[in-house]
Amino acid sequence: MELELIKDILVIIGIDIVLGGDNAIVIALASRNLPDKQRNKAIFWGTGLAVGIRVVLTAVAVYLLKIPFLQLIGGLLLIYIAVKLLSDNEEEPEIEAKDSLAAAIKTIVFADIVMGFDNVLAIAGAAHGNILLVVIGLLVSVPIIIWGSKLILTLMEKFPFLIYIGSGILAYTAAEMILSEGNLESFFHTYAYLEWVMPIAAIVGVLAAGYFLNRTKRQAA
């Protein structure tokens, strides 16, 4: 049971780090015109409020995933997000630098809410209804994202396979969400082998789709 708990926490931390790079960039861009002291305050309060809101949104998502077939829909959507993570070469988000502390904090919080949907959905699925896991994952990963964001982004650019590992984590989480769909419990009970086949198939499918999409883009270019 303890090993399962540790596994879930590590998965949530992995999801936070993989999907949190953009949020770290937003923090840097929104506060870059502020004096050093105000910049630190903007980072502290903006991130603190964003994390608090994200915990609430994830708790709501955890509750909503109990609605019939939403685990299935959420899992399929997460597979799409995992493939998109591999195939998208997103440019740096256009965030206007702010000259006041309040405006910078507002920008950080708003951008986090808008950009954090994939993160919220993925963590809600990985938490299996346990909001404590969400809080622990965020407490551990947020400092890593803020202070290690440049390192994480540099490593991902230098070692592209890290993106594939992140997408694999999302694919695994998606398969777990689908397997947790209550309305399909009897089906998965009848075909018990799907409990280990589906995660493998999801990971292989996502990685293959991402690879072929990227190869097609390179050939088209």
Backbone as CSV, one residue per row, in Angstrom:
resi,resn,N_x,N_y,N_z,CA_x,CA_y,CA_z,C_x,C_y,C_z
1,MET,0.840,-1.212,0.000,0.000,0.000,0.000,0.874,1.261,0.000
2,GLU,1.981,1.245,0.804,2.868,2.387,0.867,3.581,2.597,-0.471
3,LEU,3.951,1.498,-1.139,4.595,1.587,-2.443,3.652,2.208,-3.466
4,GLU,2.368,1.863,-3.389,1.357,2.425,-4.295,1.224,3.930,-4.069
5,LEU,1.260,4.344,-2.786,1.166,5.761,-2.432,2.368,6.531,-2.969
6,ILE,3.563,5.959,-2.779,4.793,6.589,-3.265,4.755,6.710,-4.787
7,LYS,4.276,5.658,-5.459,4.177,5.665,-6.926,3.260,6.788,-7.398
8,ASP,2.082,6.923,-6.736,1.124,7.965,-7.120,1.709,9.358,-6.922
9,ILE,2.419,9.561,-5.804,3.032,10.864,-5.527,4.092,11.192,-6.575
10,LEU,4.922,10.197,-6.934,5.963,10.406,-7.941,5.357,10.724,-9.306
11,VAL,4.248,10.056,-9.642,3.565,10.327,-10.909,3.046,11.764,-10.933
12,ILE,2.428,12.211,-9.825,1.893,13.575,-9.748,3.022,14.601,-9.847
13,ILE,4.134,14.354,-9.154,5.281,15.269,-9.229,5.815,15.330,-10.653
14,GLY,5.896,14.165,-11.303,6.359,14.107,-12.691,5.463,14.905,-13.617
15,ILE,4.146,14.762,-13.435,3.178,15.511,-14.248,3.350,17.013,-14.030
16,ASP,3.484,17.414,-12.751,3.654,18.832,-12.426,4.880,19.426,-13.110
17,ILE,5.989,18.684,-13.056,7.239,19.187,-13.631,7.148,19.270,-15.153
18,VAL,6.608,18.213,-15.778,6.520,18.164,-17.240,5.602,19.255,-17.782
19,LEU,4.461,19.467,-17.109,3.477,20.433,-17.610,3.624,21.822,-16.991
20,GLY,4.595,22.002,-16.086,4.715,23.266,-15.362,5.710,24.254,-15.940
21,GLY,6.445,23.846,-16.984,7.459,24.735,-17.544,6.892,26.049,-18.040
22,ASP,5.764,26.001,-18.733,5.140,27.220,-19.261,4.752,28.179,-18.142
23,ASN,4.291,27.625,-17.021,3.871,28.468,-15.909,5.060,29.227,-15.315
24,ALA,6.214,28.559,-15.279,7.423,29.213,-14.784,7.830,30.362,-15.707
25,ILE,7.664,30.157,-17.012,7.982,31.206,-17.991,7.058,32.404,-17.792
26,VAL,5.773,32.132,-17.552,4.797,33.207,-17.320,5.197,34.044,-16.115
27,ILE,5.612,33.389,-15.035,6.038,34.095,-13.822,7.195,35.037,-14.149
28,ALA,8.173,34.521,-14.887,9.343,35.335,-15.236,8.963,36.520,-16.118
29,LEU,8.114,36.274,-17.114,7.730,37.338,-18.049,6.879,38.415,-17.387
30,ALA,5.934,37.988,-16.545,5.000,38.944,-15.935,5.695,39.857,-14.922
31,SER,6.778,39.378,-14.308,7.410,40.154,-13.230,8.743,40.780,-13.627
32,ARG,9.137,40.672,-14.902,10.495,41.086,-15.278,10.725,42.601,-15.216
33,ASN,9.663,43.417,-15.240,9.839,44.874,-15.188,9.799,45.431,-13.766
34,LEU,9.586,44.571,-12.791,9.492,45.030,-11.399,10.883,45.110,-10.764
35,PRO,11.051,46.002,-9.756,12.295,46.002,-8.975,12.467,44.649,-8.265
36,ASP,13.691,44.311,-7.892,13.993,42.989,-7.329,13.082,42.603,-6.166
37,LYS,12.889,43.526,-5.208,12.073,43.204,-4.024,10.628,42.921,-4.424
38,GLN,10.088,43.768,-5.295,8.703,43.573,-5.747,8.596,42.326,-6.620
39,ARG,9.650,42.030,-7.397,9.632,40.833,-8.237,9.523,39.577,-7.366
40,ASN,10.275,39.545,-6.289,10.213,38.393,-5.380,8.838,38.256,-4.739
41,LYS,8.245,39.414,-4.391,6.893,39.403,-3.823,5.877,38.908,-4.849
42,ALA,6.027,39.368,-6.089,5.109,38.948,-7.152,5.195,37.441,-7.364
43,ILE,6.420,36.913,-7.375,6.615,35.467,-7.546,5.995,34.711,-6.376
44,PHE,6.242,35.208,-5.150,5.747,34.521,-3.951,4.221,34.520,-3.901
45,TRP,3.621,35.723,-4.024,2.162,35.829,-3.902,1.449,35.267,-5.134
46,GLY,2.003,35.540,-6.306,1.390,35.029,-7.536,1.377,33.514,-7.562
47,THR,2.522,32.924,-7.220,2.616,31.461,-7.204,1.760,30.869,-6.099
48,GLY,1.785,31.499,-4.928,0.992,31.001,-3.792,-0.499,30.970,-4.103
49,LEU,-0.991,32.082,-4.660,-2.412,32.147,-5.022,-2.741,31.160,-6.142
50,ALA,-1.836,31.054,-7.129,-2.053,30.134,-8.244,-2.122,28.684,-7.762
51,VAL,-1.226,28.332,-6.835,-1.226,26.973,-6.284,-2.510,26.704,-5.511
52,GLY,-2.941,27.697,-4.699,-4.183,27.542,-3.937,-5.379,27.322,-4.840
53,ILE,-5.464,28.133,-5.895,-6.564,28.008,-6.863,-6.481,26.662,-7.580
54,ARG,-5.249,26.236,-7.906,-5.083,24.960,-8.616,-5.520,23.785,-7.739
55,VAL,-5.235,23.861,-6.436,-5.680,22.800,-5.518,-7.206,22.716,-5.518
56,VAL,-7.864,23.897,-5.455,-9.335,23.939,-5.460,-9.878,23.373,-6.772
57,LEU,-9.303,23.818,-7.901,-9.767,23.338,-9.207,-9.558,21.830,-9.353
58,THR,-8.425,21.330,-8.844,-8.152,19.892,-8.927,-9.118,19.111,-8.049
59,ALA,-9.431,19.678,-6.860,-10.405,19.026,-5.980,-11.765,18.933,-6.670
60,VAL,-12.146,20.008,-7.362,-13.404,19.998,-8.124,-13.339,18.946,-9.230
61,ALA,-12.183,18.892,-9.919,-12.017,17.915,-10.998,-12.083,16.488,-10.465
62,VAL,-11.464,16.250,-9.293,-11.519,14.923,-8.658,-12.964,14.531,-8.398
63,TYR,-13.757,15.505,-7.919,-15.180,15.247,-7.650,-15.941,14.988,-8.950
64,LEU,-15.682,15.823,-9.968,-16.401,15.690,-11.241,-16.103,14.358,-11.924
65,LEU,-14.883,13.846,-11.725,-14.502,12.587,-12.363,-15.285,11.394,-11.802
66,LYS,-16.041,11.638,-10.720,-16.894,10.571,-10.179,-18.211,10.469,-10.941
67,ILE,-18.499,11.473,-11.775,-19.703,11.442,-12.610,-19.534,10.342,-13.657
68,PRO,-20.598,9.567,-13.930,-20.495,8.448,-14.880,-19.833,8.819,-16.206
69,PHE,-18.880,7.997,-16.596,-18.153,8.060,-17.870,-17.201,9.246,-18.003
70,LEU,-17.091,10.103,-16.977,-16.148,11.209,-17.075,-14.705,10.737,-16.911
71,GLN,-14.504,9.632,-16.178,-13.155,9.046,-16.099,-12.720,8.602,-17.483
72,LEU,-13.636,7.976,-18.219,-13.344,7.516,-19.579,-13.028,8.700,-20.488
73,ILE,-13.896,9.729,-20.442,-13.704,10.917,-21.280,-12.403,11.634,-20.904
74,GLY,-12.179,11.758,-19.580,-10.961,12.408,-19.107,-9.710,11.660,-19.543
75,GLY,-9.750,10.329,-19.500,-8.620,9.519,-19.927,-8.320,9.697,-21.402
76,LEU,-9.362,9.708,-22.219,-9.182,9.909,-23.663,-8.637,11.314,-23.962
77,LEU,-9.133,12.302,-23.218,-8.657,13.675,-23.392,-7.190,13.786,-22.986
78,LEU,-6.818,13.063,-21.943,-5.440,13.093,-21.469,-4.488,12.440,-22.480
79,ILE,-4.965,11.423,-23.171,-4.164,10.802,-24.238,-3.907,11.834,-25.344
80,TYR,-4.953,12.613,-25.685,-4.802,13.678,-26.680,-3.764,14.707,-26.211
81,ILE,-3.827,15.083,-24.929,-2.890,16.057,-24.368,-1.461,15.514,-24.425
82,ALA,-1.312,14.205,-24.141,0.018,13.575,-24.172,0.608,13.608,-25.581
83,VAL,-0.214,13.313,-26.576,0.255,13.357,-27.975,0.583,14.795,-28.365
84,LYS,-0.258,15.740,-27.933,-0.062,17.163,-28.248,1.241,17.669,-27.629
85,LEU,1.561,17.181,-26.431,2.799,17.575,-25.764,4.006,17.190,-26.615
86,LEU,3.928,16.031,-27.256,5.026,15.551,-28.095,5.099,16.287,-29.426
87,SER,3.943,16.561,-30.020,3.917,17.094,-31.386,3.932,18.610,-31.446
88,ASP,3.705,19.272,-30.319,3.671,20.736,-30.312,5.046,21.309,-30.008
89,ASN,5.475,22.240,-30.833,6.668,23.026,-30.519,6.188,24.428,-30.205
90,GLU,5.655,24.588,-28.979,5.008,25.845,-28.628,6.029,26.960,-28.447
91,GLU,5.673,28.132,-28.961,6.525,29.289,-28.769,6.292,29.843,-27.378
92,GLU,7.214,30.669,-26.953,7.091,31.290,-25.639,5.795,32.093,-25.581
93,PRO,4.980,31.924,-24.512,3.700,32.613,-24.453,3.860,34.127,-24.434
94,GLU,2.923,34.817,-25.075,2.984,36.273,-25.134,2.354,36.852,-23.884
95,ILE,3.198,37.165,-22.914,2.736,37.730,-21.649,3.346,39.111,-21.494
96,GLU,2.493,40.088,-21.308,2.970,41.467,-21.165,3.592,41.664,-19.794
97,ALA,4.790,42.240,-19.756,5.436,42.540,-18.484,4.665,43.653,-17.775
98,LYS,4.508,43.531,-16.458,3.742,44.508,-15.694,4.667,45.368,-14.838
99,ASP,4.235,46.637,-14.630,5.051,47.574,-13.864,4.599,47.699,-12.413
100,SER,3.460,47.095,-12.058,3.000,47.163,-10.676,2.883,45.760,-10.095
101,LEU,3.060,45.665,-8.785,3.031,44.372,-8.088,1.685,43.690,-8.260
102,ALA,0.596,44.435,-8.039,-0.750,43.858,-8.122,-1.048,43.334,-9.523
103,ALA,-0.645,44.107,-10.541,-0.903,43.703,-11.926,-0.119,42.444,-12.282
104,ALA,1.131,42.358,-11.795,1.959,41.172,-12.067,1.353,39.929,-11.411
105,ILE,0.906,40.065,-10.163,0.284,38.943,-9.451,-0.980,38.491,-10.181
106,LYS,-1.797,39.472,-10.601,-3.036,39.160,-11.325,-2.732,38.401,-12.618
107,THR,-1.708,38.840,-13.342,-1.322,38.188,-14.598,-0.868,36.752,-14.353
108,ILE,-0.040,36.559,-13.328,0.474,35.221,-13.006,-0.668,34.272,-12.671
109,VAL,-1.589,34.734,-11.820,-2.703,33.877,-11.392,-3.625,33.557,-12.570
110,PHE,-3.985,34.591,-13.348,-4.894,34.384,-14.476,-4.289,33.437,-15.510
111,ALA,-3.020,33.659,-15.836,-2.349,32.815,-16.833,-2.260,31.373,-16.355
112,ASP,-2.006,31.190,-15.060,-1.914,29.830,-14.518,-3.239,29.095,-14.636
113,ILE,-4.340,29.817,-14.381,-5.666,29.195,-14.487,-5.946,28.793,-15.929
114,VAL,-5.639,29.710,-16.862,-5.912,29.452,-18.277,-5.052,28.320,-18.823
115,MET,-3.771,28.319,-18.442,-2.825,27.365,-19.002,-2.774,26.048,-18.235
116,GLY,-3.424,26.002,-17.054,-3.250,24.843,-16.182,-4.280,23.738,-16.323
117,PHE,-5.152,23.805,-17.340,-6.212,22.803,-17.479,-5.654,21.393,-17.620
118,ASP,-4.638,21.241,-18.496,-4.069,19.911,-18.705,-3.464,19.370,-17.416
119,ASN,-2.817,20.264,-16.666,-2.207,19.873,-15.396,-3.256,19.405,-14.393
120,VAL,-4.326,20.182,-14.272,-5.411,19.853,-13.331,-6.034,18.504,-13.670
121,LEU,-6.331,18.291,-14.945,-6.957,17.036,-15.368,-6.043,15.847,-15.104
122,ALA,-4.764,15.991,-15.452,-3.814,14.892,-15.275,-3.650,14.539,-13.800
123,ILE,-3.519,15.554,-12.945,-3.318,15.300,-11.517,-4.582,14.709,-10.890
124,ALA,-5.747,15.214,-11.301,-7.007,14.669,-10.788,-7.105,13.171,-11.091
125,GLY,-6.685,12.782,-12.297,-6.712,11.368,-12.663,-5.714,10.554,-11.877
126,ALA,-4.515,11.090,-11.679,-3.454,10.367,-10.968,-3.728,10.262,-9.472
127,ALA,-4.522,11.196,-8.915,-4.766,11.226,-7.471,-5.761,10.168,-7.005
128,HIS,-6.551,9.613,-7.935,-7.551,8.579,-7.586,-8.473,9.027,-6.446
129,GLY,-8.875,10.294,-6.489,-9.818,10.789,-5.491,-9.193,11.246,-4.189
130,ASN,-7.862,11.166,-4.063,-7.182,11.536,-2.815,-6.596,12.940,-2.959
131,ILE,-7.271,13.926,-2.386,-6.831,15.317,-2.531,-5.521,15.560,-1.794
132,LEU,-5.214,14.735,-0.766,-3.945,14.861,-0.045,-2.762,14.636,-0.988
133,LEU,-2.919,13.698,-1.925,-1.871,13.440,-2.909,-1.636,14.674,-3.787
134,VAL,-2.720,15.354,-4.127,-2.624,16.571,-4.938,-1.794,17.626,-4.207
135,VAL,-2.097,17.836,-2.936,-1.408,18.852,-2.132,0.071,18.495,-1.979
136,ILE,0.366,17.227,-1.658,1.759,16.792,-1.493,2.532,16.977,-2.801
137,GLY,1.917,16.557,-3.906,2.560,16.696,-5.211,2.883,18.133,-5.547
138,LEU,1.933,19.046,-5.282,2.146,20.463,-5.576,3.218,21.066,-4.663
139,LEU,3.187,20.718,-3.373,4.166,21.261,-2.424,5.595,20.872,-2.800
140,VAL,5.744,19.662,-3.328,7.078,19.192,-3.711,7.497,19.772,-5.061
141,SER,6.564,19.809,-6.015,6.933,20.165,-7.389,6.988,21.662,-7.659
142,VAL,6.175,22.465,-6.964,6.143,23.909,-7.240,7.513,24.569,-7.031
143,PRO,8.217,24.308,-5.916,9.558,24.891,-5.779,10.500,24.442,-6.901
144,ILE,10.368,23.183,-7.322,11.206,22.673,-8.414,10.914,23.443,-9.697
145,ILE,9.623,23.691,-9.954,9.218,24.397,-11.178,9.729,25.835,-11.168
146,ILE,9.583,26.525,-10.031,9.946,27.938,-9.946,11.454,28.136,-10.052
147,TRP,12.199,27.393,-9.207,13.647,27.625,-9.154,14.428,26.757,-10.137
148,GLY,13.788,25.712,-10.627,14.504,24.847,-11.553,13.952,24.868,-12.960
149,SER,13.060,25.838,-13.245,12.376,25.854,-14.539,13.348,25.989,-15.706
150,LYS,14.329,26.890,-15.566,15.283,27.088,-16.658,16.085,25.808,-16.915
151,LEU,16.481,25.150,-15.824,17.234,23.899,-15.947,16.381,22.827,-16.615
152,ILE,15.112,22.725,-16.168,14.191,21.725,-16.728,13.996,21.961,-18.230
153,LEU,13.735,23.219,-18.604,13.500,23.543,-20.011,14.757,23.313,-20.858
154,THR,15.921,23.651,-20.288,17.191,23.423,-20.998,17.422,21.938,-21.218
155,LEU,17.171,21.142,-20.180,17.355,19.692,-20.279,16.406,19.091,-21.313
156,MET,15.165,19.590,-21.328,14.184,19.072,-22.281,14.568,19.414,-23.719
157,GLU,15.181,20.590,-23.906,15.646,20.965,-25.245,16.871,20.148,-25.647
158,LYS,17.748,19.907,-24.677,18.989,19.182,-24.951,18.759,17.677,-25.080
159,PHE,17.830,17.172,-24.269,17.532,15.730,-24.270,16.037,15.532,-24.554
160,PRO,15.644,15.550,-25.826,14.225,15.447,-26.211,13.521,14.213,-25.655
161,PHE,14.276,13.160,-25.340,13.636,11.947,-24.826,12.931,12.192,-23.493
162,LEU,13.318,13.260,-22.778,12.643,13.579,-21.517,11.184,13.945,-21.758
163,ILE,10.904,14.595,-22.901,9.524,14.910,-23.264,8.748,13.620,-23.493
164,TYR,9.402,12.647,-24.101,8.756,11.357,-24.351,8.452,10.643,-23.029
165,ILE,9.359,10.765,-22.069,9.118,10.177,-20.750,7.901,10.834,-20.103
166,GLY,7.837,12.175,-20.196,6.694,12.906,-19.641,5.387,12.502,-20.291
167,SER,5.393,12.366,-21.608,4.183,11.947,-22.321,3.803,10.519,-21.953
168,GLY,4.821,9.682,-21.721,4.559,8.314,-21.272,3.860,8.289,-19.923
169,ILE,4.267,9.192,-19.024,3.620,9.307,-17.707,2.154,9.701,-17.875
170,LEU,1.896,10.665,-18.766,0.519,11.098,-19.019,-0.306,9.959,-19.614
171,ALA,0.297,9.201,-20.547,-0.411,8.080,-21.175,-0.758,7.018,-20.143
172,TYR,0.173,6.743,-19.248,-0.073,5.770,-18.171,-1.218,6.243,-17.281
173,THR,-1.186,7.527,-16.920,-2.254,8.105,-16.084,-3.601,8.014,-16.793
174,ALA,-3.614,8.274,-18.112,-4.852,8.194,-18.899,-5.424,6.779,-18.866
175,ALA,-4.563,5.777,-19.030,-5.011,4.384,-18.997,-5.582,4.028,-17.626
176,GLU,-4.922,4.519,-16.567,-5.408,4.274,-15.207,-6.778,4.919,-14.990
177,MET,-6.973,6.111,-15.551,-8.266,6.786,-15.444,-9.362,5.964,-16.116
178,ILE,-9.067,5.480,-17.326,-10.054,4.690,-18.073,-10.381,3.403,-17.323
179,LEU,-9.349,2.760,-16.755,-9.555,1.514,-16.003,-10.342,1.749,-14.709
180,SER,-10.324,3.006,-14.231,-11.046,3.339,-12.992,-12.505,3.723,-13.238
181,GLU,-12.925,3.742,-14.510,-14.308,4.102,-14.832,-15.268,3.070,-14.237
182,GLY,-16.064,3.516,-13.264,-16.963,2.624,-12.532,-17.973,1.903,-13.406
183,ASN,-18.473,2.593,-14.433,-19.492,1.999,-15.292,-18.940,0.900,-16.206
184,LEU,-17.612,0.800,-16.280,-16.991,-0.251,-17.090,-16.313,-1.309,-16.211
185,GLU,-16.626,-1.270,-14.915,-15.973,-2.175,-13.967,-16.196,-3.641,-14.324
186,SER,-17.428,-4.000,-14.654,-17.735,-5.397,-14.989,-16.993,-5.829,-16.256
187,PHE,-16.879,-4.918,-17.214,-16.166,-5.219,-18.465,-14.694,-5.496,-18.190
188,PHE,-14.071,-4.624,-17.388,-12.650,-4.803,-17.079,-12.429,-6.014,-16.165
189,HIS,-13.453,-6.356,-15.373,-13.357,-7.542,-14.522,-13.397,-8.807,-15.390
190,THR,-14.232,-8.782,-16.421,-14.337,-9.928,-17.337,-13.041,-10.121,-18.121
191,TYR,-12.471,-9.016,-18.574,-11.226,-9.061,-19.344,-10.094,-8.483,-18.478
192,ALA,-9.725,-9.227,-17.455,-8.767,-8.757,-16.453,-7.401,-8.410,-17.043
193,TYR,-7.040,-9.062,-18.145,-5.727,-8.812,-18.751,-5.578,-7.366,-19.224
194,LEU,-6.720,-6.656,-19.413,-6.665,-5.270,-19.859,-6.001,-4.357,-18.820
195,GLU,-5.977,-4.795,-17.566,-5.387,-3.978,-16.504,-3.893,-3.734,-16.737
196,TRP,-3.217,-4.673,-17.389,-1.803,-4.433,-17.700,-1.579,-4.170,-19.197
197,VAL,-2.521,-4.601,-20.035,-2.375,-4.363,-21.482,-2.642,-2.888,-21.812
198,MET,-3.690,-2.296,-21.199,-4.075,-0.923,-21.550,-2.995,0.114,-21.255
199,PRO,-2.360,0.083,-20.063,-1.292,1.071,-19.832,-0.151,0.955,-20.837
200,ILE,0.241,-0.304,-21.153,1.321,-0.506,-22.128,0.900,0.002,-23.506
201,ALA,-0.341,-0.340,-23.901,-0.854,0.077,-25.213,-0.956,1.604,-25.298
202,ALA,-1.396,2.243,-24.206,-1.534,3.704,-24.188,-0.172,4.377,-24.342
203,ILE,0.823,3.879,-23.601,2.170,4.461,-23.660,2.765,4.291,-25.060
204,VAL,2.704,3.054,-25.581,3.260,2.779,-26.911,2.523,3.592,-27.977
205,GLY,1.189,3.651,-27.876,0.380,4.387,-28.854,0.697,5.868,-28.866
206,VAL,0.808,6.473,-27.686,1.099,7.911,-27.587,2.490,8.218,-28.130
207,LEU,3.473,7.430,-27.725,4.848,7.671,-28.174,4.968,7.489,-29.689
208,ALA,4.302,6.453,-30.221,4.341,6.206,-31.664,3.655,7.336,-32.426
209,ALA,2.487,7.782,-31.920,1.748,8.868,-32.579,2.579,10.146,-32.584
210,GLY,3.199,10.470,-31.442,4.035,11.659,-31.352,5.227,11.596,-32.289
211,TYR,5.853,10.426,-32.347,7.026,10.238,-33.216,6.655,10.436,-34.691
212,PHE,5.561,9.804,-35.122,5.170,9.892,-36.526,4.667,11.288,-36.898
213,LEU,3.987,11.953,-35.965,3.541,13.330,-36.226,4.733,14.257,-36.390
214,ASN,5.727,14.090,-35.520,6.931,14.921,-35.614,7.696,14.645,-36.905
215,ARG,7.767,13.371,-37.296,8.469,13.016,-38.528,7.741,13.592,-39.745
216,THR,6.393,13.544,-39.700,5.601,14.117,-40.800,5.819,15.627,-40.911
217,LYS,5.886,16.324,-39.750,6.126,17.774,-39.748,7.497,18.103,-40.328
218,ARG,8.512,17.299,-39.958,9.865,17.543,-40.454,9.933,17.327,-41.968
219,GLN,9.243,16.286,-42.443,9.238,16.003,-43.876,8.511,17.100,-44.660
220,ALA,7.421,17.608,-44.054,6.641,18.673,-44.709,7.450,19.984,-44.769
221,ALA,8.270,20.187,-43.731,9.096,21.400,-43.696,10.242,21.306,-44.706
